[in-house]
């Protein structure tokens, strides 16, 4: 009779650990914010002429 009790306790422990890991795995991450400095030159759109010069520069 004692082996059945030990099996139930071990099974319950495995079940509880599995459920804890499952909940931890699907728990949403904390929001993270980063400040990335962008220079004004990086914010400008390229003109078609400068795009062609960049493409032709690779050839």
PQR file of N, CA, C, O and H, with PARSE charges and radii, in Angstrom:
ATOM      1  N   UNK A   1       0.811  -1.197   0.000 -0.4000 1.5000
ATOM      2  CA  UNK A   1       0.000   0.000   0.000 -0.0000 2.0000
ATOM      3  C   UNK A   1       0.859   1.268   0.000  0.5500 1.7000
ATOM      4  O   UNK A   1       0.459   2.295  -0.547 -0.5500 1.4000
ATOM      5  N   UNK A   2       2.025   1.190   0.608 -0.4000 1.5000
ATOM      6  CA  UNK A   2       2.861   2.371   0.730 -0.0000 2.0000
ATOM      7  C   UNK A   2       3.401   2.824  -0.629  0.5500 1.7000
ATOM      8  O   UNK A   2       3.563   4.023  -0.851 -0.5500 1.4000
ATOM      9  H   UNK A   2       2.350   0.356   1.053  0.4000 1.0000
ATOM     10  N   UNK A   3       3.684   1.880  -1.549 -0.4000 1.5000
ATOM     11  CA  UNK A   3       4.228   2.239  -2.858 -0.0000 2.0000
ATOM     12  C   UNK A   3       3.215   3.050  -3.670  0.5500 1.7000
ATOM     13  O   UNK A   3       3.606   3.933  -4.434 -0.5500 1.4000
ATOM     14  H   UNK A   3       3.552   0.905  -1.368  0.4000 1.0000
ATOM     15  N   UNK A   4       1.934   2.766  -3.517 -0.4000 1.5000
ATOM     16  CA  UNK A   4       0.903   3.516  -4.230 -0.0000 2.0000
ATOM     17  C   UNK A   4       0.844   4.970  -3.739  0.5500 1.7000
ATOM     18  O   UNK A   4       0.628   5.897  -4.519 -0.5500 1.4000
ATOM     19  H   UNK A   4       1.616   2.049  -2.897  0.4000 1.0000
ATOM     20  N   UNK A   5       1.038   5.140  -2.451 -0.4000 1.5000
ATOM     21  CA  UNK A   5       1.033   6.497  -1.888 -0.0000 2.0000
ATOM     22  C   UNK A   5       2.233   7.301  -2.393  0.5500 1.7000
ATOM     23  O   UNK A   5       2.104   8.486  -2.700 -0.5500 1.4000
ATOM     24  H   UNK A   5       1.214   4.387  -1.816  0.4000 1.0000
ATOM     25  N   UNK A   6       3.385   6.663  -2.477 -0.4000 1.5000
ATOM     26  CA  UNK A   6       4.596   7.324  -2.968 -0.0000 2.0000
ATOM     27  C   UNK A   6       4.422   7.679  -4.440  0.5500 1.7000
ATOM     28  O   UNK A   6       4.819   8.764  -4.865 -0.5500 1.4000
ATOM     29  H   UNK A   6       3.490   5.701  -2.228  0.4000 1.0000
ATOM     30  N   UNK A   7       3.833   6.779  -5.220 -0.4000 1.5000
ATOM     31  CA  UNK A   7       3.592   7.050  -6.636 -0.0000 2.0000
ATOM     32  C   UNK A   7       2.667   8.242  -6.821  0.5500 1.7000
ATOM     33  O   UNK A   7       2.897   9.081  -7.693 -0.5500 1.4000
ATOM     34  H   UNK A   7       3.510   5.897  -4.875  0.4000 1.0000
ATOM     35  N   UNK A   8       1.634   8.320  -6.015 -0.4000 1.5000
ATOM     36  CA  UNK A   8       0.704   9.456  -6.121 -0.0000 2.0000
ATOM     37  C   UNK A   8       1.382  10.768  -5.754  0.5500 1.7000
ATOM     38  O   UNK A   8       1.131  11.794  -6.387 -0.5500 1.4000
ATOM     39  H   UNK A   8       1.447   7.639  -5.307  0.4000 1.0000
ATOM     40  N   UNK A   9       2.225  10.744  -4.753 -0.4000 1.5000
ATOM     41  CA  UNK A   9       2.930  11.967  -4.343 -0.0000 2.0000
ATOM     42  C   UNK A   9       3.902  12.390  -5.440  0.5500 1.7000
ATOM     43  O   UNK A   9       3.990  13.575  -5.762 -0.5500 1.4000
ATOM     44  H   UNK A   9       2.429   9.911  -4.239  0.4000 1.0000
ATOM     45  N   UNK A  10       4.631  11.440  -6.014 -0.4000 1.5000
ATOM     46  CA  UNK A  10       5.569  11.755  -7.092 -0.0000 2.0000
ATOM     47  C   UNK A  10       4.814  12.271  -8.313  0.5500 1.7000
ATOM     48  O   UNK A  10       5.247  13.237  -8.941 -0.5500 1.4000
ATOM     49  H   UNK A  10       4.560  10.477  -5.752  0.4000 1.0000
ATOM     50  N   UNK A  11       3.702  11.648  -8.655 -0.4000 1.5000
ATOM     51  CA  UNK A  11       2.893  12.094  -9.793 -0.0000 2.0000
ATOM     52  C   UNK A  11       2.347  13.499  -9.550  0.5500 1.7000
ATOM     53  O   UNK A  11       2.332  14.319 -10.468 -0.5500 1.4000
ATOM     54  H   UNK A  11       3.350  10.864  -8.144  0.4000 1.0000
ATOM     55  N   UNK A  12       1.907  13.785  -8.348 -0.4000 1.5000
ATOM     56  CA  UNK A  12       1.403  15.118  -8.024 -0.0000 2.0000
ATOM     57  C   UNK A  12       2.511  16.164  -8.107  0.5500 1.7000
ATOM     58  O   UNK A  12       2.284  17.276  -8.585 -0.5500 1.4000
ATOM     59  H   UNK A  12       1.920  13.120  -7.602  0.4000 1.0000
ATOM     60  N   UNK A  13       3.705  15.808  -7.643 -0.4000 1.5000
ATOM     61  CA  UNK A  13       4.839  16.742  -7.727 -0.0000 2.0000
ATOM     62  C   UNK A  13       5.196  17.023  -9.183  0.5500 1.7000
ATOM     63  O   UNK A  13       5.439  18.174  -9.547 -0.5500 1.4000
ATOM     64  H   UNK A  13       3.889  14.905  -7.255  0.4000 1.0000
ATOM     65  N   UNK A  14       5.232  15.977 -10.026 -0.4000 1.5000
ATOM     66  CA  UNK A  14       5.535  16.173 -11.444 -0.0000 2.0000
ATOM     67  C   UNK A  14       4.466  17.039 -12.099  0.5500 1.7000
ATOM     68  O   UNK A  14       4.783  17.917 -12.901 -0.5500 1.4000
ATOM     69  H   UNK A  14       5.034  15.042  -9.730  0.4000 1.0000
ATOM     70  N   UNK A  15       3.220  16.800 -11.768 -0.4000 1.5000
ATOM     71  CA  UNK A  15       2.121  17.597 -12.313 -0.0000 2.0000
ATOM     72  C   UNK A  15       2.245  19.065 -11.900  0.5500 1.7000
ATOM     73  O   UNK A  15       2.077  19.952 -12.737 -0.5500 1.4000
ATOM     74  H   UNK A  15       2.962  16.087 -11.116  0.4000 1.0000
ATOM     75  N   UNK A  16       2.529  19.329 -10.651 -0.4000 1.5000
ATOM     76  CA  UNK A  16       2.653  20.706 -10.179 -0.0000 2.0000
ATOM     77  C   UNK A  16       3.844  21.421 -10.809  0.5500 1.7000
ATOM     78  O   UNK A  16       3.744  22.593 -11.174 -0.5500 1.4000
ATOM     79  H   UNK A  16       2.665  18.608  -9.972  0.4000 1.0000
ATOM     80  N   UNK A  17       4.963  20.726 -10.938 -0.4000 1.5000
ATOM     81  CA  UNK A  17       6.137  21.327 -11.583 -0.0000 2.0000
ATOM     82  C   UNK A  17       5.847  21.605 -13.049  0.5500 1.7000
ATOM     83  O   UNK A  17       6.224  22.656 -13.566 -0.5500 1.4000
ATOM     84  H   UNK A  17       5.045  19.774 -10.641  0.4000 1.0000
ATOM     85  N   UNK A  18       5.182  20.676 -13.722 -0.4000 1.5000
ATOM     86  CA  UNK A  18       4.842  20.870 -15.137 -0.0000 2.0000
ATOM     87  C   UNK A  18       3.903  22.055 -15.324  0.5500 1.7000
ATOM     88  O   UNK A  18       4.089  22.857 -16.239 -0.5500 1.4000
ATOM     89  H   UNK A  18       4.875  19.822 -13.302  0.4000 1.0000
ATOM     90  N   UNK A  19       2.908  22.168 -14.474 -0.4000 1.5000
ATOM     91  CA  UNK A  19       1.979  23.301 -14.579 -0.0000 2.0000
ATOM     92  C   UNK A  19       2.683  24.626 -14.297  0.5500 1.7000
ATOM     93  O   UNK A  19       2.410  25.628 -14.959 -0.5500 1.4000
ATOM     94  H   UNK A  19       2.756  21.516 -13.731  0.4000 1.0000
ATOM     95  N   UNK A  20       3.584  24.636 -13.322 -0.4000 1.5000
ATOM     96  CA  UNK A  20       4.327  25.863 -13.022 -0.0000 2.0000
ATOM     97  C   UNK A  20       5.190  26.280 -14.201  0.5500 1.7000
ATOM     98  O   UNK A  20       5.255  27.464 -14.532 -0.5500 1.4000
ATOM     99  H   UNK A  20       3.806  23.822 -12.784  0.4000 1.0000
ATOM    100  N   UNK A  21       5.861  25.315 -14.845 -0.4000 1.5000
ATOM    101  CA  UNK A  21       6.691  25.633 -16.007 -0.0000 2.0000
ATOM    102  C   UNK A  21       5.835  26.065 -17.192  0.5500 1.7000
ATOM    103  O   UNK A  21       6.249  26.936 -17.957 -0.5500 1.4000
ATOM    104  H   UNK A  21       5.809  24.353 -14.576  0.4000 1.0000
ATOM    105  N   UNK A  22       4.663  25.483 -17.361 -0.4000 1.5000
ATOM    106  CA  UNK A  22       3.763  25.880 -18.435 -0.0000 2.0000
ATOM    107  C   UNK A  22       3.294  27.315 -18.249  0.5500 1.7000
ATOM    108  O   UNK A  22       3.302  28.098 -19.199 -0.5500 1.4000
ATOM    109  H   UNK A  22       4.326  24.775 -16.739  0.4000 1.0000
ATOM    110  N   UNK A  23       2.891  27.662 -17.052 -0.4000 1.5000
ATOM    111  CA  UNK A  23       2.441  29.035 -16.774 -0.0000 2.0000
ATOM    112  C   UNK A  23       3.587  30.015 -16.957  0.5500 1.7000
ATOM    113  O   UNK A  23       3.390  31.095 -17.514 -0.5500 1.4000
ATOM    114  H   UNK A  23       2.884  27.026 -16.280  0.4000 1.0000
ATOM    115  N   UNK A  24       4.774  29.660 -16.502 -0.4000 1.5000
ATOM    116  CA  UNK A  24       5.948  30.521 -16.651 -0.0000 2.0000
ATOM    117  C   UNK A  24       6.305  30.701 -18.121  0.5500 1.7000
ATOM    118  O   UNK A  24       6.737  31.783 -18.518 -0.5500 1.4000
ATOM    119  H   UNK A  24       4.933  28.783 -16.049  0.4000 1.0000
ATOM    120  N   UNK A  25       6.136  29.675 -18.928 -0.4000 1.5000
ATOM    121  CA  UNK A  25       6.474  29.747 -20.344 -0.0000 2.0000
ATOM    122  C   UNK A  25       5.538  30.622 -21.155  0.5500 1.7000
ATOM    123  O   UNK A  25       5.968  31.238 -22.130 -0.5500 1.4000
ATOM    124  H   UNK A  25       5.785  28.796 -18.606  0.4000 1.0000
ATOM    125  N   UNK A  26       4.262  30.693 -20.775 -0.4000 1.5000
ATOM    126  CA  UNK A  26       3.313  31.498 -21.544 -0.0000 2.0000
ATOM    127  C   UNK A  26       3.063  32.864 -20.914  0.5500 1.7000
ATOM    128  O   UNK A  26       2.276  33.657 -21.433 -0.5500 1.4000
ATOM    129  H   UNK A  26       3.913  30.193 -19.982  0.4000 1.0000
ATOM    130  N   UNK A  27       3.727  33.137 -19.804 -0.4000 1.5000
ATOM    131  CA  UNK A  27       3.572  34.435 -19.140 -0.0000 2.0000
ATOM    132  C   UNK A  27       4.141  35.528 -20.049  0.5500 1.7000
ATOM    133  O   UNK A  27       5.249  35.369 -20.561 -0.5500 1.4000
ATOM    134  H   UNK A  27       4.366  32.493 -19.383  0.4000 1.0000
ATOM    135  N   UNK A  28       3.417  36.631 -20.265 -0.4000 1.5000
ATOM    136  CA  UNK A  28       3.929  37.671 -21.171 -0.0000 2.0000
ATOM    137  C   UNK A  28       5.162  38.371 -20.590  0.5500 1.7000
ATOM    138  O   UNK A  28       5.302  38.549 -19.380 -0.5500 1.4000
ATOM    139  H   UNK A  28       2.517  36.760 -19.848  0.4000 1.0000
ATOM    140  N   UNK A  29       6.042  38.756 -21.509 -0.4000 1.5000
ATOM    141  CA  UNK A  29       7.248  39.464 -21.097 -0.0000 2.0000
ATOM    142  C   UNK A  29       6.891  40.876 -20.640  0.5500 1.7000
ATOM    143  O   UNK A  29       5.879  41.442 -21.052 -0.5500 1.4000
ATOM    144  H   UNK A  29       5.929  38.611 -22.492  0.4000 1.0000
ATOM    145  N   UNK A  30       7.721  41.417 -19.802 -0.4000 1.5000
ATOM    146  CA  UNK A  30       7.540  42.799 -19.360 -0.0000 2.0000
ATOM    147  C   UNK A  30       7.893  43.719 -20.524  0.5500 1.7000
ATOM    148  O   UNK A  30       8.841  43.448 -21.262 -0.5500 1.4000
ATOM    149  H   UNK A  30       8.544  40.957 -19.467  0.4000 1.0000
ATOM    150  N   UNK A  31       7.144  44.796 -20.693 -0.4000 1.5000
ATOM    151  CA  UNK A  31       7.469  45.709 -21.790 -0.0000 2.0000
ATOM    152  C   UNK A  31       8.848  46.339 -21.587  0.5500 1.7000
ATOM    153  O   UNK A  31       9.233  46.687 -20.471 -0.5500 1.4000
ATOM    154  H   UNK A  31       6.374  45.016 -20.094  0.4000 1.0000
ATOM    155  N   UNK A  32       9.567  46.472 -22.676 -0.4000 1.5000
ATOM    156  CA  UNK A  32      10.917  47.017 -22.616 -0.0000 2.0000
ATOM    157  C   UNK A  32      11.029  48.147 -23.627  0.5500 1.7000
ATOM    158  O   UNK A  32      10.690  47.979 -24.798 -0.5500 1.4000
ATOM    159  H   UNK A  32       9.255  46.188 -23.583  0.4000 1.0000
ATOM    160  N   UNK A  33      11.495  49.277 -23.178 -0.4000 1.5000
ATOM    161  CA  UNK A  33      11.624  50.447 -24.034 -0.0000 2.0000
ATOM    162  C   UNK A  33      13.097  50.790 -24.192  0.5500 1.7000
ATOM    163  O   UNK A  33      13.866  50.754 -23.232 -0.5500 1.4000
ATOM    164  H   UNK A  33      11.769  49.414 -22.226  0.4000 1.0000
ATOM    165  N   UNK A  34      13.473  51.124 -25.422 -0.4000 1.5000
ATOM    166  CA  UNK A  34      14.854  51.522 -25.687 -0.0000 2.0000
ATOM    167  C   UNK A  34      14.847  52.844 -26.432  0.5500 1.7000
ATOM    168  O   UNK A  34      14.030  53.061 -27.327 -0.5500 1.4000
ATOM    169  H   UNK A  34      12.848  51.154 -26.202  0.4000 1.0000
ATOM    170  N   UNK A  35      15.754  53.715 -26.062 -0.4000 1.5000
ATOM    171  CA  UNK A  35      15.941  54.970 -26.772 -0.0000 2.0000
ATOM    172  C   UNK A  35      17.096  54.803 -27.741  0.5500 1.7000
ATOM    173  O   UNK A  35      18.225  54.526 -27.338 -0.5500 1.4000
ATOM    174  H   UNK A  35      16.418  53.539 -25.336  0.4000 1.0000
ATOM    175  N   UNK A  36      16.803  54.974 -29.015 -0.4000 1.5000
ATOM    176  CA  UNK A  36      17.819  54.845 -30.045 -0.0000 2.0000
ATOM    177  C   UNK A  36      17.992  56.214 -30.692  0.5500 1.7000
ATOM    178  O   UNK A  36      17.067  56.718 -31.328 -0.5500 1.4000
ATOM    179  H   UNK A  36      15.885  55.199 -29.342  0.4000 1.0000
ATOM    180  N   UNK A  37      19.155  56.814 -30.537 -0.4000 1.5000
ATOM    181  CA  UNK A  37      19.356  58.128 -31.155 -0.0000 2.0000
ATOM    182  C   UNK A  37      19.444  58.006 -32.676  0.5500 1.7000
ATOM    183  O   UNK A  37      20.196  57.184 -33.200 -0.5500 1.4000
ATOM    184  H   UNK A  37      19.907  56.405 -30.020  0.4000 1.0000
ATOM    185  N   UNK A  38      18.668  58.832 -33.377 -0.4000 1.5000
ATOM    186  CA  UNK A  38      18.672  58.860 -34.837 -0.0000 2.0000
ATOM    187  C   UNK A  38      19.040  60.277 -35.270  0.5500 1.7000
ATOM    188  O   UNK A  38      18.410  61.252 -34.861 -0.5500 1.4000
ATOM    189  H   UNK A  38      18.057  59.500 -32.951  0.4000 1.0000
ATOM    190  N   UNK A  39      20.057  60.367 -36.094 -0.4000 1.5000
ATOM    191  CA  UNK A  39      20.461  61.691 -36.570 -0.0000 2.0000
ATOM    192  C   UNK A  39      19.467  62.167 -37.634  0.5500 1.7000
ATOM    193  O   UNK A  39      18.827  61.344 -38.289 -0.5500 1.4000
ATOM    194  H   UNK A  39      20.569  59.575 -36.427  0.4000 1.0000
ATOM    195  N   UNK A  40      19.332  63.485 -37.814 -0.4000 1.5000
ATOM    196  CA  UNK A  40      18.419  64.006 -38.831 -0.0000 2.0000
ATOM    197  C   UNK A  40      18.774  63.534 -40.242  0.5500 1.7000
ATOM    198  O   UNK A  40      17.882  63.406 -41.080 -0.5500 1.4000
ATOM    199  H   UNK A  40      19.852  64.154 -37.283  0.4000 1.0000
ATOM    200  N   UNK A  41      20.047  63.274 -40.526 -0.4000 1.5000
ATOM    201  CA  UNK A  41      20.434  62.798 -41.850 -0.0000 2.0000
ATOM    202  C   UNK A  41      19.863  61.408 -42.123  0.5500 1.7000
ATOM    203  O   UNK A  41      19.562  61.073 -43.269 -0.5500 1.4000
ATOM    204  H   UNK A  41      20.772  63.379 -39.845  0.4000 1.0000
ATOM    205  N   UNK A  42      19.715  60.608 -41.084 -0.4000 1.5000
ATOM    206  CA  UNK A  42      19.139  59.274 -41.252 -0.0000 2.0000
ATOM    207  C   UNK A  42      17.631  59.322 -41.458  0.5500 1.7000
ATOM    208  O   UNK A  42      17.043  58.353 -41.936 -0.5500 1.4000
ATOM    209  H   UNK A  42      19.960  60.880 -40.153  0.4000 1.0000
ATOM    210  N   UNK A  43      17.004  60.428 -41.106 -0.4000 1.5000
ATOM    211  CA  UNK A  43      15.555  60.532 -41.213 -0.0000 2.0000
ATOM    212  C   UNK A  43      15.106  61.060 -42.568  0.5500 1.7000
ATOM    213  O   UNK A  43      13.904  61.111 -42.829 -0.5500 1.4000
ATOM    214  H   UNK A  43      17.482  61.215 -40.718  0.4000 1.0000
ATOM    215  N   UNK A  44      16.017  61.450 -43.424 -0.4000 1.5000
ATOM    216  CA  UNK A  44      15.650  62.001 -44.726 -0.0000 2.0000
ATOM    217  C   UNK A  44      15.431  60.882 -45.724  0.5500 1.7000
ATOM    218  O   UNK A  44      16.124  59.865 -45.706 -0.5500 1.4000
ATOM    219  H   UNK A  44      16.993  61.409 -43.212  0.4000 1.0000
ATOM    220  N   UNK A  45      14.443  61.089 -46.606 -0.4000 1.5000
ATOM    221  CA  UNK A  45      14.192  60.130 -47.667 -0.0000 2.0000
ATOM    222  C   UNK A  45      15.198  60.343 -48.784  0.5500 1.7000
ATOM    223  O   UNK A  45      15.588  61.470 -49.086 -0.5500 1.4000
ATOM    224  H   UNK A  45      13.880  61.915 -46.621  0.4000 1.0000
ATOM    225  N   UNK A  46      15.604  59.249 -49.385 -0.4000 1.5000
ATOM    226  CA  UNK A  46      16.550  59.375 -50.489 -0.0000 2.0000
ATOM    227  C   UNK A  46      15.811  59.773 -51.760  0.5500 1.7000
ATOM    228  O   UNK A  46      14.660  59.392 -51.975 -0.5500 1.4000
ATOM    229  H   UNK A  46      15.286  58.333 -49.139  0.4000 1.0000
ATOM    230  N   UNK A  47      16.492  60.541 -52.591 -0.4000 1.5000
ATOM    231  CA  UNK A  47      15.917  60.960 -53.868 -0.0000 2.0000
ATOM    232  C   UNK A  47      16.200  59.886 -54.915  0.5500 1.7000
ATOM    233  O   UNK A  47      17.112  59.082 -54.725 -0.5500 1.4000
ATOM    234  H   UNK A  47      17.426  60.850 -52.416  0.4000 1.0000
ATOM    235  N   UNK A  48      15.443  59.848 -56.017 -0.4000 1.5000
ATOM    236  CA  UNK A  48      15.701  58.830 -57.038 -0.0000 2.0000
ATOM    237  C   UNK A  48      17.111  58.914 -57.611  0.5500 1.7000
ATOM    238  O   UNK A  48      17.707  57.886 -57.933 -0.5500 1.4000
ATOM    239  H   UNK A  48      14.702  60.501 -56.171  0.4000 1.0000
ATOM    240  N   UNK A  49      17.647  60.107 -57.742 -0.4000 1.5000
ATOM    241  CA  UNK A  49      19.001  60.252 -58.267 -0.0000 2.0000
ATOM    242  C   UNK A  49      20.036  59.652 -57.337  0.5500 1.7000
ATOM    243  O   UNK A  49      20.966  58.988 -57.796 -0.5500 1.4000
ATOM    244  H   UNK A  49      17.163  60.942 -57.481  0.4000 1.0000
ATOM    245  N   UNK A  50      19.896  59.872 -56.050 -0.4000 1.5000
ATOM    246  CA  UNK A  50      20.865  59.324 -55.105 -0.0000 2.0000
ATOM    247  C   UNK A  50      20.713  57.809 -55.005  0.5500 1.7000
ATOM    248  O   UNK A  50      21.681  57.094 -54.745 -0.5500 1.4000
ATOM    249  H   UNK A  50      19.141  60.412 -55.677  0.4000 1.0000
ATOM    250  N   UNK A  51      19.485  57.328 -55.216 -0.4000 1.5000
ATOM    251  CA  UNK A  51      19.285  55.875 -55.211 -0.0000 2.0000
ATOM    252  C   UNK A  51      20.015  55.228 -56.384  0.5500 1.7000
ATOM    253  O   UNK A  51      20.642  54.180 -56.230 -0.5500 1.4000
ATOM    254  H   UNK A  51      18.699  57.908 -55.427  0.4000 1.0000
ATOM    255  N   UNK A  52      19.931  55.854 -57.552 -0.4000 1.5000
ATOM    256  CA  UNK A  52      20.619  55.309 -58.723 -0.0000 2.0000
ATOM    257  C   UNK A  52      22.132  55.341 -58.533  0.5500 1.7000
ATOM    258  O   UNK A  52      22.830  54.415 -58.944 -0.5500 1.4000
ATOM    259  H   UNK A  52      19.422  56.706 -57.677  0.4000 1.0000
ATOM    260  N   UNK A  53      22.640  56.402 -57.911 -0.4000 1.5000
ATOM    261  CA  UNK A  53      24.082  56.483 -57.662 -0.0000 2.0000
ATOM    262  C   UNK A  53      24.510  55.376 -56.702  0.5500 1.7000
ATOM    263  O   UNK A  53      25.588  54.803 -56.856 -0.5500 1.4000
ATOM    264  H   UNK A  53      22.073  57.155 -57.577  0.4000 1.0000
ATOM    265  N   UNK A  54      23.668  55.074 -55.713 -0.4000 1.5000
ATOM    266  CA  UNK A  54      24.001  53.993 -54.785 -0.0000 2.0000
ATOM    267  C   UNK A  54      23.997  52.647 -55.484  0.5500 1.7000
ATOM    268  O   UNK A  54      24.873  51.820 -55.233 -0.5500 1.4000
ATOM    269  H   UNK A  54      22.791  55.539 -55.588  0.4000 1.0000
ATOM    270  N   UNK A  55      23.025  52.410 -56.361 -0.4000 1.5000
ATOM    271  CA  UNK A  55      22.956  51.142 -57.091 -0.0000 2.0000
ATOM    272  C   UNK A  55      24.110  51.007 -58.054  0.5500 1.7000
ATOM    273  O   UNK A  55      24.736  49.950 -58.136 -0.5500 1.4000
ATOM    274  H   UNK A  55      22.313  53.082 -56.565  0.4000 1.0000
ATOM    275  N   UNK A  56      24.400  52.083 -58.793 -0.4000 1.5000
ATOM    276  CA  UNK A  56      25.488  52.036 -59.759 -0.0000 2.0000
ATOM    277  C   UNK A  56      26.848  51.979 -59.079  0.5500 1.7000
ATOM    278  O   UNK A  56      27.824  51.510 -59.663 -0.5500 1.4000
ATOM    279  H   UNK A  56      23.892  52.941 -58.727  0.4000 1.0000
ATOM    280  N   UNK A  57      26.906  52.453 -57.857 -0.4000 1.5000
ATOM    281  CA  UNK A  57      28.165  52.373 -57.115 -0.0000 2.0000
ATOM    282  C   UNK A  57      28.537  50.947 -56.773  0.5500 1.7000
ATOM    283  O   UNK A  57      29.719  50.651 -56.596 -0.5500 1.4000
ATOM    284  H   UNK A  57      26.113  52.835 -57.382  0.4000 1.0000
ATOM    285  N   UNK A  58      27.570  50.059 -56.676 -0.4000 1.5000
ATOM    286  CA  UNK A  58      27.826  48.658 -56.357 -0.0000 2.0000
ATOM    287  C   UNK A  58      28.288  47.872 -57.568  0.5500 1.7000
ATOM    288  O   UNK A  58      28.866  46.796 -57.421 -0.5500 1.4000
ATOM    289  H   UNK A  58      26.610  50.300 -56.820  0.4000 1.0000
ATOM    290  N   UNK A  59      28.045  48.388 -58.756 -0.4000 1.5000
ATOM    291  CA  UNK A  59      28.411  47.644 -59.972 -0.0000 2.0000
ATOM    292  C   UNK A  59      29.875  47.868 -60.297  0.5500 1.7000
ATOM    293  O   UNK A  59      30.378  47.329 -61.284 -0.5500 1.4000
ATOM    294  H   UNK A  59      27.576  49.262 -58.876  0.4000 1.0000
TER
END
